[in-house]
Amino acid sequence: MSDSAAMVRFEGVSHRYTKPLVLEDVTFAIERGDSVCVIGPNGGGKSTLLKLMLGVLEPAEGTIHMLGRPPRDARKRIGYVPQSIHFDPLFPVSAFDIVLMGRLDRLRLGRFSRECRQAASRALERVDLAAVAHKPFAALSGGQKQRVLIARALTGDPELLLLDEPTANIDLSIEERFLDTLEALRESMTVVLVTHDLDVISRVGASVLCVNHRVHRHSLPLAAETIREIYSGAHRIEHDRRVRHASGDHSACDHD
């Protein structure tokens, strides 16, 4: 498939919050049906990359197309799964209620339609959680909560699914079914998943985007030297030096 038909296409994209660039001259494409894991050190730009894909941030330079459109215009065709959601655990909200939130853009006169409720039920079945639909969300395990969030994202029938470190807060030793869900999803849609977990990469990823201010595409398995390069302390030290230099602190600089 050509880049013009890519699900995700970045061309010469750079972004900064202050003076140092968080992402610099990023160019890559993700094609329909790809399953791509995004990895890299903290502060390297992974979350920024995801926010640019969602249209939450605008690039300082370059162009981004999601499903052939500007990111904001493509949002209804993109499902997003955050690390977690925050709410009062005493608030009586069920797993089904959380999934229905994925249809808020279709709410009419304060009520969800029968179609919306059917879509929520189908999404819970898809992640194998129909049995807990009416249980309190707060009572679910970490892996079950993440599968509920995936179901919420699936209610809009997305063509592209973005996940932000979905395994960060769960114990995978007892949540094998969560990984089974991710493996099944990669067979039916394009998946982009930010993760630190190399076990997740080996089961879900077809390739990886290594993000450390610049972005490089690698095939799997990753060589040991590639992993060391991605997570090297030298890269983190250099980024810290650049940030401090831009703020006027030159204590880590080697110039006079």
N, C-alpha and C positions, 0 to 999 in steps of 0.2 A: 504494500500500500504506500502511496506517495505521501510526502509530508503535507501536501495540500489537503489530504483527506484524514489527517491525523486527528485523534481525539484530543490530544494536548499538543500544542506547538508553541515553544518559546523561541524567539529570535532576538539575539543580542540584548537580553533583558538584564538590567541592573537596578538595584534598589538600595536605598539608604534611609535610616531613621535620623541619623545626624550626619556628620561629615564622612566618616569611614563607610565604604560600601559594604553592605551585608551580603549582597549577591552581585557578582560582577560578570558581565558579558556572557550570560547564560543562554545557550542554544541547545535544544533537544526536541525530540518528538516522541510521543507515545501513541502507538497505533491501536485501532480497535481490536479488542481481544487480548491485549497485553496484560500481564500481571507484573507490576513494577514495585519494588521495595525502595524506599528512600532512606538512606542511612547517612551518618556523619556525626561529628562531635557536637556537643552542646555549643550553641552560639555560632554554628556553621551556616545557618540559614534555612534549615529544614522547615520550620514553622512558617517562616516568611514565604518560602516557595509555595506552601499549601494555601496561604492567605492570598497570594497572587492568583493562583488557580481559581479560587472562589470569588475573586473580584472584590475582596475585602480591602485589599491594597492595590494601588496603581503603581506600575513600574516607573522609575525615574527615567529610564531609557528602554528602548526596544518595544517589541509587540508580543502580545499573548493572544492566542486563539484557543478556545475550548469548544470542541465539537464544531469547529468552523466559525465560531462567533466570538465576540468579546466576552470575557468571563461573566459579567453581570447578565448578559442576554442569554447565557447558557445555564443559569442556575437551576431552572426547573428540570433540567435533564441530568443533573448531577446530585448524587446522594453524598451526604457528609456525615461521618461518624467521629465525634470528639472523643478525647480520652475518657471523659466522664461528664455528668451533669450535676449541678449543685442545687439542692432544694431541701426544705425542712423535712427530715426523715419522719416526722410525726404527721406530715400532711398525707391524708388518705388517698394516694394516687396509685393505681394498679399498673401492672405491666401493659395492659391493653390501653390504658389512658396515655401512657408515654408514647406508645406506637401511634396512636391517633394524632399526636402532635405533628407528625409528619404530613398531615393533611390540613393543617391550619389555613393554608392558602385557599382551601376549598370550603371553609366554614361559611355557612349561610344562615343568617338570622339567629346566630348563637347556637346552632345545632349542626352536628355532623350528619350527613346523609347516610342512607343505607349503603350506598356504594362505598363511602369512606370506611364504614365499619367492616364491610366485606374485605376491602383492601388491607385493613389492619389485621384481620383474621388470617388472610392469606400470607401476609408477611411474617406473622408469628409462626405459622406452620412451616414456612420456608426455613426458618432458623431453628425448627424443632422445639418450640416453646409454647405450643398451643395449650399444653396442660397447665401452665402457670399464668395464663392470660389475666386472671382475676385475682392473683396474689398481689400483696403490696410490693411495689417496686423495691422499697427499702429492705424487704426481707429476702431478696434474691442474692445469690452468690455473685462474686465479682464477674465471673465469666458469663453468667446468665444476664446480668445487667448489660454487659457489652453486646450480647446477642440481641437484647431488646433494643438497644440503640441502633444496631444494624437493621433490625426490622423496621424501626421508625424511618430510617433512610430509604428503605426499599418500598415504602408505601406509595411513593411517587413514580415507581417503575423507572428508575434512573438507568441511563446508558453507561454512566461512569460513576464509580464509587471511590470516594476519597476517605481514608481512615488515618487518624492522627494517633499513633502509638496506642492501638487498642488493647495491647497486652500489658501495658505499663502497670496496671493496678490489680492484676489477677495472678493467681497461682496456677501456672500451666500444668503443674504436676497432677492437679485434680480437675482441670478444665480442658481436657483433651477434646471435648466436643466443640469447644470454641474454635480450635484449629481446624476441625473437620468442617465447620461452617465456612471458614475462610477459603478452604480448599474447594468446596463446592461452588462458592461464589465466583471464583476465578474461572470456572468453566462456563459461566453464563454471562459475564459482563467484564468490562475493562476495570481493573482494580489498581489503584495507587495507594500504597500503604507506607506510612512513616513508622519506622521501628528501630529499636536498638537490639532486638533479639535475633541472633543469628539462626536459632532453631526455626523461628517463624519464616525467615528468609528462605531457608532450605526447603520448606514445605509449600510456601505460597508464591514466592517470587520466581519469575522466569528470567529477570535481569534486575540490576540495581542501578539507581542513580546515587552516586556518591557526591554529597553536598558539603563543601567546605569553602564557602564564599564563591567558588566556581563549581561547576557541575560536570561530572564525567559519567558516562554510561559504561557499565561493565557487565559482562556475562557471568554466569555462575558455573562452577563454584569460584569464590573469590580466593585469590592467592594470598598467602600469609603476609607477603610484603605489601600487598594492596591494602589489607586491613590495617597494618601498622601505619601506612602513609595517611590513611583517612583519619585515624584517631590519634595521630602523633601529638605529643606534648609540644613539639616545636611549632606546629601550626597554631595551637591555642595561645602560646606565648606571644607569637607574632601578632595575632589578632588583638590580644590585650594591649600590646605595645602601641598598635595603630590607634586604638580607641583612646588610650591615655594621651597620646601625642596630639590627637585632634582636640582634646579638651584642655590642652595647655600644660599637661603633666609630662615633662620630658625626662623623668627620673629613670625610665627604662630605655631611653633612646641612646644610640651610640654616637650622636653628633654632639658638637661642643655647644 
